[in-house]
């Protein structure tokens, strides 16, 4: 059984290792200082970089996180702590499950009709809201599952000491579950960081530095899409480099989150 488990684990790692190694092989040669600091070159010209796309991706993730994380975490707390059973909570869970399965391009169309068309132009905040819609169900379901793992004896002990419900949740339940909650948050961020279709329909793209969230903004997924389908070898090379940067960005976010979580858990202990 041990041999079978190790073999199946190795098979599961083969696609991941293959993708990572090939992207590093193709994308690493494009990495230099200009790649991170300069704007994209004009059509047909060589050189330039994707500095605006990197900044734009951070801006979009920040907007999505500011909207999606509080909503997702609060919804999970409500479903697990205040109303774990009942028709209303069952309906919310059903809606969340349906939202999890909706293709991102459909969410992009909805965001276009809801956020872009009324104001008449693409913008960073409409792209961030589209990503937030994708993030909310992921964070909600993962946080709710983690909160369920918190032993009821901890809650009951807190109540026996006369501590109110909201203080119990804030000081007992959440610190105990923080590692799993952060993991769910990272899952949500990793999912939206690579989304392309919603951004093409909301944030659109921009070859210049963005100075306002009310204007179109560049992003790594949109830049990869634009460069990868171009006929220019230099742009295709930069598309591989942008894919490499995007993967490293997600990896660094996960490492930082786990480090912060580990420190937080030591303080709680």
N, C-alpha and C positions, 0 to 999 in steps of 0.2 A: 504493500500500500504506500509506503514511503517513496519507493521508486516511482510509482504511478503519479503521486502528487507532485513530486519534483519534476517529472517529465511534463505533466500538463502545465505546471507553472512556467517552465521554460518555453513551452509552445506559446503561452499567452504573452510572454515577453518578447518573442521574436518580432511581431509587427511593430511594437513600440521601439525596440532597438533599431530595427531596419529604417523606420521613418526618421528617427533622430539622427542616426549616423549619416543617412543620405542628405538630409537637410544641412547638417554641419559641413559635409563634404562640398556641397554645392554653394552654400551660403557664406561660409567663413571667408573665402577669398574676397568677397565684396566689402568686408568690414574694414573701415578705416575711420579716421577722425572726421573727414568730410561727410562720410555716410551718416554720422550722427548729428552734425551741426549745420549742414547746408540744406538749401531748398532743392526740390527736383529740378533737373536741367530741362531746357526747352526740348520740344519734340525733335528727335533725330540727333540731338547732341549728347556727347558722353560727359561723365562726371556728375556732379551734384550729389544730393543725399536725400534722406527721408526724415530730417529733423522735425519738420512740422507734423508728420504722421505720428511720430513717437509721442510728441507733446499732445496731439489731438486724441490719441488713444487713452492717455492718462486722464484727460479732461472728460472724455465720454464715460470712462469707468468710474470716475469720481461722481459725476452726475447720477449715473445709474445706481451707485452704491448709496448715495445720500437719499435716494427715493426708495430703492428696492429693499435695502437691508432693514431699516426700521419697520417697514410694512410687513416684510416676511417674518421677522423675529417676533414682532408683537402679535401677528396672526397666529403663530405657532404657540405662543404663551397663552393666548386666549383659548385656542382649541384644546390644549392639553391641561391647563390649570383651572380654567374657569368653566368651560363647557365641553368636557370630553365626550359626552353623549348627548343625543337629541337630534331632531330633524334639522335644525338650523346648522349645527356643526357638521352633520353628515352632508348637507348641501354644499357647505363651503369646501369640504374635503373633495367632493365630487368635482366641483368647479376647478379646484387647484389641479387635480389629476388630469382633467381635460386640457387645461392650460399647458400642462407639462408636455402633452403630446401634440400640440399645435405646431406645425412647421414654422420656422422663423420667418420665412418669406410672407406667410399670412399675417404674422404680427407686424411685419414691416408695412404691409398694405394698410392694415388698420391704423398704424401710427401715422402713415402718410395722410390718410383721410381725416384723422383726429387732430393731428398737430401741425402738419405741413400745409395742407390745403386751406384751412381757415385763415392762416396768416399770409399765405401766398408765396412762401420761399422756404428753402431748406435751412436748417439751423443745428447747432450743436446740442441745444437742450432737447429738441425733438428726437435726435439720435439717442441721447442719454435716457429719455423716457421710454423709447422703444426697447432699449437694453434692460431697463428696469422691469418692464413687463415680463421679459424672459427670466429675469433673476428672481422675481418674487416667489413663484411656485417652487423653485429649487430650494431656496433658503427656507421657505415655510415647511416643506415636507421633511427636509433633513433635520431642521431644528426640532420639529415636533417629535420625530423618532428618537432623537437624543434625549429630550426632556422625559420621554416615557421610561427611559432607562434609569432615571434618578429614583432611588429607593423611597417608597412612601414613608418608611420609618423616619427618614430625615425631616420630612414635612411634619409628620405627627409630633416628633420631638420638639420642633420649633413652635408648633401650635400649643403644645403642653406648657411651654415656658411663657405663653401669653404674647408671642410675636404675631403680628398681623400677617395676613396672607400676602400682601404685596411686598412686605419686608422679607418674608420667607422666600419668595420667588427671587427677589433682588440679591439677598445676601447668602442664601443657602442653595437654591436650585440652580441658578445661573452660574455661580462660581464652580459648582460641582460638574456642570455640563459644558463648561466653556471650551474645552478642547474639541469636543464634537461639534459645537456650534461654529467655531472658527473653521473647522474642516468643511462644514456645509457652506460657509461664506466663501471660502476659497474655491469650492466647487462652482458656486454661482458666478464668481468673478472669472474663473477660467473658462466657463461656458460662454459668457458674453464677450470676453476679450477677443475671441476669434470669429464672432458673428459678422457676416458680410452683407447679406440681403437686407436686413433692416436698416443698415447704415446707408446703403445705396439709395434707399427710398426716403431717408430722413435727413441724415447729415450730408449726404451726397459726396463731398470731397472738396479739397482746396489745395492748390499748389503753392499757397503762400502761408505766412504765419497768421494764425487766427487771433484776433484781439477782442472778440465778443462772442458770447454763446448764442447770440441771435443771428449769427452768420454761419454759412456752411463751413465745415471743419474737416480736415484730413484725418485719416485713421490708417493703421497698419493693414487691416484686412482689405479695405477699399483700395489702398495703394498696391497691395499684392495683386488684387484682381486686375487693376489697370495695367500694371507692368507685365504680368504673366501672359496676357493675351496680345501684347504688342509684338510687332515684327522686329524690334531692335534687340540685338544681343545684350547690349549694356543694360537695358531695362529688365530683361529677363534675369540677368545676373543679380540685379538689385532686388528683384522679386524674391529670389532665393535668400538673399541677405535679410530682407524684411521678415520672411518666414522664420529665419533663424533668430532674429531679435524678438519676435513675438513669442516663440517657444521659451527662450531664455527669460523673458519678462514674467511669464506665468510661473516658471520654475522658481525664480527669485521671490515672487510673491508668496508662494507656498512655503519656501524655506524661512522667510521672515516671519510669517504667521505662526509656523510651528515653534520657532525660537521664542517669540513673544508669549505664546501659549504655555510653553514649558516654564518660563519665568513666572508667569501668573499662577500656575499650579503650585509652584514652590512657595509662593507667598501665601496662597490659600491654606496649604498644609501647615 
